Amino acid sequence: MTQPDGADFVTNSIVQDHYQLERLLSRRGPLSTWLAQDLNGGQVVVKLLRLRALDTWKQLERFEREVTVLKQLHAEGLPRCLDRFYSSDRLTLGLVTEYVPAQTLEAHLNSGWKPDIHQTLALAEQLLEILAYLHNHHPPVIHRDLKPSNILLDDLQRPYLIDFGSVQQLLEPDGASTVVGTYGYMPPEQFAGQCRPASDLYALGATLIHVLSGTSPAEMVYSGLKLRFEPYLSGPVALRDWLAKLTAPVEERYSSARAALRGLEELKTRLVKEQRLMSQPVSFKRLEMQRNEDGFSCGEPRRFTPEMYWLILSSLGFFNLGAITILLKLMTVGQPLMMGGLITLTALQGVLLPQFRHRRLRVTAEHLEMQRDWFWHRRIQQLNLAQVQEVIARPTIGGWRVEVMSPERKLLCAGLNRSEAEGLKQVLLQQVLIQHD
């Protein structure tokens, strides 16, 4: 069945004498996208734009731009342009591209697909390679509408970037353009008509956040120009930091896809170290130990809550006042009895006051952090594991302590018994070795 020129297209229509339309993939106004059979070959994708149905000449401009750009691109992960044509009456414009037997990433997510962190990072790496190719093209090619529905994912989880109707070839130095894109995936500068290669990186970051959280970024809130995705996404701190830099305001964002790829490599290295740290058996009988997203922390259990501080301080004040009154009266009895009372009072407060001290050591893949609390005062010391030169466990008058030494400072973890000190020393030594691998 041959389709009349300029009419609506239906299944089994034959266009340009050898493209038989098999299934409608999408329709947007005058533009329809079909899965077709090339009677001279295999399956292809045919886009047809009916010129009589145009609402605005921008639609024709975008179609022509997609054709022009696709003819220039030859890279894995991008559909190849196979043909373009006008119908005989010049009322229909056609574009034929390579058919990729794959579903969109959006369809995968809607069907319940939940990739793990490693699958998501593999997807991110492949998409960044595609973006690096586009952005290094002369002139740079900016997709401007990267989102789950414009990414195909085949059975081997290889991504293909499609729909280049919004693409821009960056000829103007300031990146000025018309406003196109999809809310939630479009960076703030794109709302103002400003577009640059880093704009695609924001869209990629928003897409990855959607993949990992299962929530569209359009449903998330903004604080200023920053997307606040943290409440929707659990996982390693290093991963959230990398995504935050992808979706940061343009001045703080990665400047290029290559820079983002370098950041991704650093992220994967950190994740390996954190995984090795988390796999280490850590157990202390007396100390309170907690596993965190990026390591663990251990410290003395708190004996008093902050709400109890005022009560105990008030009690100590009244006790001291009463004790001093009694001691003044005892001065008439004799000097030895008064000295004995003073010693008892000092010893009693020496037992109570240390209970307000709380120390905690936090170990991550890259840092050691000692936190010391005394009443409401907090002091934090931090040490980079890469600079650690020696870890020592040694006895002291009040028990055992672990000393971690670097050229700049020494970090102490005291008040331990011998088994705790030796165990903590071994854990820290293992982590230092991991850091230097």
PyMOL commands that set and color helices and strands:
alter all, ss='L'
color gray80, all
select helices_A, chain A and resi 51-53+57-72+105-110+117-135+148-150+188-191+197-213+217-219+230-232+237-246+257-278+306-330+335-356+385-387+418-436
alter helices_A, ss='H'
color red, helices_A
select strands_A, chain A and resi 14-15+19-28+31-38+43-50+81-86+92-98+103-104+141-142+151-153+159-161+168-169+221-223+226-228+288-292+295-299+357-364+367-374+377-384+390-396+399-405+410-416
alter strands_A, ss='S'
color yellow, strands_A
deselect
rebuild
show_as cartoon
